[in-house]
Amino acid sequence: MNLIEKYLSKTKKSKELFERARNHFPGGINHDARFYKPYPIFASKAKGSRLYDVDGNEYIDWGMQL
């Protein structure tokens, strides 16, 4: 499985929210620094340097952008 396939399989809820957001925001986002191809993650919470998306994945927030 390549990286894109892995991303797609782990972020199904983010994809769904991105599709919905495209109906309300140009390009589906409200700030270009938050866009990642093929679609951005949608954060559900953050604590310290950790960011959690709506799919339950954990990230380290190196850029502190979200």
C-alpha positions as CSV (number, residue, x, y, z in Angstrom):
1,M,0.0,0.0,0.0
2,N,1.5,3.4,-1.0
3,L,1.2,6.5,1.2
4,I,-1.8,8.0,-0.6
5,E,-3.7,4.7,-0.3
6,K,-2.8,4.5,3.4
7,Y,-3.9,8.1,3.9
8,L,-7.2,7.5,2.1
9,S,-7.9,4.4,4.2
10,K,-7.2,6.1,7.5
11,T,-9.1,9.4,6.9
12,K,-12.5,8.5,5.6
13,K,-14.4,10.9,7.9
14,S,-12.1,13.7,7.0
15,K,-12.8,13.1,3.3
16,E,-16.5,13.2,4.0
17,L,-16.2,16.5,5.9
18,F,-14.1,17.9,3.1
19,E,-16.7,17.1,0.5
20,R,-19.3,18.8,2.7
21,A,-17.1,21.8,3.3
22,R,-16.7,22.3,-0.5
23,N,-20.3,23.3,-0.6
24,H,-19.6,26.2,1.8
25,F,-16.0,27.3,1.3
26,P,-14.1,27.9,-1.9
27,G,-12.0,24.8,-2.4
28,G,-13.4,23.3,0.8
29,I,-11.0,25.2,3.1
30,N,-10.9,28.6,4.8
31,H,-7.1,29.0,4.8
32,D,-4.6,27.7,2.1
33,A,-2.0,26.7,4.7
34,R,-4.4,24.0,5.9
35,F,-4.8,22.2,2.6
36,Y,-3.0,18.9,2.0
37,K,-3.7,16.8,-1.1
38,P,-5.8,14.9,-1.7
39,Y,-7.8,16.6,1.1
40,P,-6.9,18.0,4.6
41,I,-7.5,16.3,7.9
42,F,-10.3,17.6,10.1
43,A,-9.1,18.0,13.7
44,S,-11.3,17.0,16.6
45,K,-9.0,18.0,19.4
46,A,-5.5,19.0,20.4
47,K,-3.5,18.8,23.5
48,G,0.0,20.2,23.7
49,S,1.9,19.2,20.6
50,R,-0.6,16.4,19.8
51,L,-3.4,16.8,17.3
52,Y,-6.2,14.3,16.8
53,D,-8.4,14.0,13.7
54,V,-12.1,13.0,13.4
55,D,-10.9,9.5,12.3
56,G,-9.0,9.0,15.6
57,N,-5.5,9.4,14.2
58,E,-2.9,11.1,16.3
59,Y,-0.4,13.6,14.8
60,I,2.5,15.8,16.1
61,D,1.7,19.4,15.3
62,W,5.1,20.5,14.0
63,G,3.8,23.5,12.2
64,M,1.3,24.6,14.9
65,Q,-1.1,25.6,12.2
66,L,-4.4,24.1,13.4
